[in-house]
Protein backbone atom coordinates (compact mmCIF):
# COMPACT_ATOMS: atom_id res chain seq x y z
CA UNK A 1 0.00 0.00 0.00
CA UNK A 2 1.55 3.32 -1.04
CA UNK A 3 1.53 6.48 1.09
CA UNK A 4 -1.36 8.15 -0.75
CA UNK A 5 -3.55 5.06 -0.32
CA UNK A 6 -2.54 4.81 3.34
CA UNK A 7 -3.48 8.45 3.97
CA UNK A 8 -6.78 7.94 2.14
CA UNK A 9 -7.65 4.87 4.23
CA UNK A 10 -6.62 6.44 7.55
CA UNK A 11 -8.41 9.73 6.90
CA UNK A 12 -11.64 7.98 5.99
CA UNK A 13 -11.36 5.57 8.93
CA UNK A 14 -10.74 8.32 11.48
CA UNK A 15 -13.36 10.66 10.03
CA UNK A 16 -16.09 8.04 9.81
CA UNK A 17 -15.32 6.57 13.25
CA UNK A 18 -15.88 10.05 14.70
CA UNK A 19 -19.11 10.46 12.70
CA UNK A 20 -17.80 13.54 10.91
CA UNK A 21 -18.98 14.31 7.39
CA UNK A 22 -16.62 15.41 4.64
CA UNK A 23 -18.38 18.78 4.66
CA UNK A 24 -17.90 19.32 8.41
CA UNK A 25 -14.25 18.26 8.23
CA UNK A 26 -13.71 20.61 5.31
CA UNK A 27 -15.15 23.53 7.28
CA UNK A 28 -13.08 22.69 10.38
CA UNK A 29 -9.87 22.35 8.32
CA UNK A 30 -10.63 25.39 6.15
CA UNK A 31 -10.47 23.44 2.89
CA UNK A 32 -12.92 22.65 0.10
CA UNK A 33 -15.00 19.49 0.53
CA UNK A 34 -13.80 18.22 -2.86
CA UNK A 35 -10.25 18.17 -1.47
CA UNK A 36 -11.39 15.83 1.33
CA UNK A 37 -13.14 13.62 -1.19
CA UNK A 38 -10.08 13.64 -3.45
CA UNK A 39 -7.77 12.65 -0.61
CA UNK A 40 -10.08 9.82 0.47
CA UNK A 41 -10.25 8.44 -3.07
CA UNK A 42 -6.50 8.80 -3.56
CA UNK A 43 -6.93 11.28 -6.40
CA UNK A 44 -5.51 14.27 -4.50
CA UNK A 45 -2.02 14.46 -3.01
CA UNK A 46 -2.28 16.58 0.17
CA UNK A 47 0.50 18.86 1.37
CA UNK A 48 2.04 18.51 4.81
CA UNK A 49 0.30 21.74 5.81
CA UNK A 50 -3.08 20.32 4.79
CA UNK A 51 -2.39 17.07 6.66
CA UNK A 52 -1.59 19.13 9.77
CA UNK A 53 -4.89 21.04 9.47
CA UNK A 54 -6.83 17.80 8.97
CA UNK A 55 -5.13 16.16 11.96
CA UNK A 56 -5.89 19.19 14.12
CA UNK A 57 -9.54 19.25 12.99
CA UNK A 58 -9.84 15.54 13.81
CA UNK A 59 -7.96 15.92 17.14
CA UNK A 60 -5.36 13.32 16.15
CA UNK A 61 -1.63 13.39 15.57
CA UNK A 62 -0.47 13.77 11.97
CA UNK A 63 1.29 10.41 12.39
CA UNK A 64 -2.15 8.78 12.63
CA UNK A 65 -2.90 9.92 9.08
CA UNK A 66 0.24 8.36 7.61
CA UNK A 67 0.59 5.27 9.81
CA UNK A 68 0.58 1.79 8.36
CA UNK A 69 -2.84 0.18 7.98
CA UNK A 70 -3.07 -2.98 10.11
CA UNK A 71 -3.22 -6.20 8.11
CA UNK A 72 -6.74 -7.55 7.91
CA UNK A 73 -8.24 -4.24 9.01
CA UNK A 74 -11.82 -3.72 7.93
CA UNK A 75 -12.58 -0.99 5.44
CA UNK A 76 -14.07 2.16 6.95
CA UNK A 77 -17.82 1.95 7.36
CA UNK A 78 -19.74 3.97 4.79
CA UNK A 79 -21.55 7.09 5.88
CA UNK A 80 -25.20 7.57 4.96
CA UNK A 81 -25.39 8.79 1.39
CA UNK A 82 -27.31 11.82 0.27
CA UNK A 83 -28.14 15.15 1.75
CA UNK A 84 -29.98 15.71 4.95
CA UNK A 85 -33.62 16.68 4.46
CA UNK A 86 -34.57 20.33 4.87
CA UNK A 87 -36.06 21.21 8.20
CA UNK A 88 -39.52 22.69 8.20
C-alpha positions in Angstrom: 0.0 0.0 0.0 1.5 3.3 -1.0 1.5 6.5 1.1 -1.4 8.1 -0.7 -3.6 5.1 -0.3 -2.5 4.8 3.3 -3.5 8.5 4.0 -6.8 7.9 2.1 -7.6 4.9 4.2 -6.6 6.4 7.5 -8.4 9.7 6.9 -11.6 8.0 6.0 -11.4 5.6 8.9 -10.7 8.3 11.5 -13.4 10.7 10.0 -16.1 8.0 9.8 -15.3 6.6 13.3 -15.9 10.0 14.7 -19.1 10.5 12.7 -17.8 13.5 10.9 -19.0 14.3 7.4 -16.6 15.4 4.6 -18.4 18.8 4.7 -17.9 19.3 8.4 -14.3 18.3 8.2 -13.7 20.6 5.3 -15.1 23.5 7.3 -13.1 22.7 10.4 -9.9 22.3 8.3 -10.6 25.4 6.1 -10.5 23.4 2.9 -12.9 22.7 0.1 -15.0 19.5 0.5 -13.8 18.2 -2.9 -10.3 18.2 -1.5 -11.4 15.8 1.3 -13.1 13.6 -1.2 -10.1 13.6 -3.5 -7.8 12.6 -0.6 -10.1 9.8 0.5 -10.3 8.4 -3.1 -6.5 8.8 -3.6 -6.9 11.3 -6.4 -5.5 14.3 -4.5 -2.0 14.5 -3.0 -2.3 16.6 0.2 0.5 18.9 1.4 2.0 18.5 4.8 0.3 21.7 5.8 -3.1 20.3 4.8 -2.4 17.1 6.7 -1.6 19.1 9.8 -4.9 21.0 9.5 -6.8 17.8 9.0 -5.1 16.2 12.0 -5.9 19.2 14.1 -9.5 19.3 13.0 -9.8 15.5 13.8 -8.0 15.9 17.1 -5.4 13.3 16.2 -1.6 13.4 15.6 -0.5 13.8 12.0 1.3 10.4 12.4 -2.1 8.8 12.6 -2.9 9.9 9.1 0.2 8.4 7.6 0.6 5.3 9.8 0.6 1.8 8.4 -2.8 0.2 8.0 -3.1 -3.0 10.1 -3.2 -6.2 8.1 -6.7 -7.5 7.9 -8.2 -4.2 9.0 -11.8 -3.7 7.9 -12.6 -1.0 5.4 -14.1 2.2 6.9 -17.8 1.9 7.4 -19.7 4.0 4.8 -21.6 7.1 5.9 -25.2 7.6 5.0 -25.4 8.8 1.4 -27.3 11.8 0.3 -28.1 15.1 1.7 -30.0 15.7 5.0 -33.6 16.7 4.5 -34.6 20.3 4.9 -36.1 21.2 8.2 -39.5 22.7 8.2 
